[in-house]
Amino acid sequence: MTMQEKAGQVLVAFFSGKDYSAQAAVIKKLHLGGVIMMGDNIPVASGGSNSNSGDSGGATGGAAGVDTAALKAATKKLSSALASERSWPGIVGVDQEGGQVARVQAPLTEWPTGMTYGAANDPALTEKASQALNQDLADLGFTMNFAPDADVTIGPADPVIGARSMGSDPSLVATNAEAAWKGAVAAGVIPSLKHFPGHGSVTSDSHVGLPVQSASVSALEARDWVPFKESISAGVPMIMMGHIAVTSLDPGVASSVSSASYKALRDLGFEGVVVTDALNMGALTESYSTGQETVAALKAGADLLIMPSDVSAAHAAIVAAVKNGSLKESRLDEAAARVVALQMMQQHKLEAASSGDDADSSSTDAESSDLDPATESQAISAAAITTFGSKCSGPLVSGGIRISGGNATDRARLASAAEEAGLSVGNGTSVALLGTGSAYATADVVVALDAPYGLANSQATTKVALYGRTEGAFDALIDVLTGDAEATGMLPVEVGDLPIGTSCGS
């Protein structure tokens, strides 16, 4: 590869709007390794929407929603441009965790929060759900998903990750994060475990500024690094490096541009691709001029660099840094080789799977065509629902339900699920919904839709942690409220005085 080609191979660009032809031209000009599609890149049908409703709710675009045919055509155009530059496939990536982070909305299946998986704590279900989610992406032409989240949350003091985390127990997060990325691999999508060295235990937002992690290395090894270490042992192909200043490693320096942070990750035994978090985030842009943050990350140990503020400037800066000697060409070669190897491995697995010769396939591969995403989404929500209080089993409502709280979409979905089950709406048991940021509520039944912390100060006979606001989650909720199903989930975080593992009757 030429210097220009190597510099492009390690870059994943973002772009504004839906001019895919213009983006394809940039791919070819800069020899880019890939692109990431954000919400405003997703084509929508006439009258549709690809945005979340307020309060982090679900898609409100109705049946129209995303124009999937146009999206497939877009990813095909971008993939063709990437393929014209090399004999291995390029990266068409997306951020699709489920819950609050979902760039592609309806008619794709909605998925609940990451905390759902911790509450269900059933790795087999987690893997099936992740495979179904990522199969939808693969069908649309995506090859990489910057998920799952393996952060261990510290609870309400964690202002950013919150319900994106699977929980506060490192072992629980580790088990289910591993299952989640294996599900993505089974679907033919490259996953990215994030955000090393751990974003769930810092108290500020790296999108805005630079969070500081003051914990010792030994404390990080016992908490934040457990999920990463266990997934490394299991063969995770890619890990995302966050923008966090770890005082015990490199004081005041973001981990994404800190050689000590990359060394810490490599010392855990990781030999795969390290991808940066978005390079246009405030944690870096407040300290680096355009293009230089990319060179700094590459020099420190990053292999794949996503979303530099100006990809042309980033490409030029990498070439210039090698030419002037501030970046060793061997470091660029190492990064490019890792990225190429990952993509060639993925190509080999897909070709082997299509021919039926993939001896390393997961046991769930053969079932992929049988996985219905809507069914799997509801199943994981049903397994996660957690109830507690003075009454937590049997019929929890009588004479219908009176709904308050949440947002308009939440209330409409709960009402629809209730009516479909033959439960009247507008009278009977009061049910209050706690949305994102809701402190507490008073009702006969209080339901937390995202992280369950607001239940601690709520006054209710029955308290329910639902961990999601999808149609499937509300259907599962109604089954529990009517007594048709038992709540089998357990709290994956502390809620007030209630410890991790609290469930109905415990």
Secondary structure, 3 states (H helix, E strand, C coil): CCHHHHHHHCEEECCCCCCHHHHHHHHHHHCCCEEEECHHHCCECCCCCCCECCCCCCECCCCCCECHHHHHHHHHHHHHHHHCCCCCCCEEEECEEECCEECCCCCCCCCCCCHHHHHHCCHHHHHHHHHHHHHHHHHCCCCEECCCECCECCCCCCCCCHHHCCECCHHHHHHHHHHHHHHHHHCCCEECEEEECCCCCCCCCCCCCCCEECCCHHHHHHCCCHHHHHHHHHCCCEEEECCCEECCCCCCCEHHHCHHHHHHHHHCCCCCEEEECCCCCHHHHCCCCCCHHHHHHHHHCCCEEECCCCHHHHHHHHHHHHHHCCCCHHHHHHHHHHHHHHHHHHHHHHHHHHHCCCCCCCCCHHHHHHCCHHHHHHHHHHHHCEEEECCCCCCCCCCCEEEEECCHHHHHHHHHHHHHCCCCECCCEEEEEECCCCCCCECCEEEECCCCHHHHHCECCEEEECCCCCHHHHHHHHHHHCCCCCCCCCCCCCECCECCCCCCCC
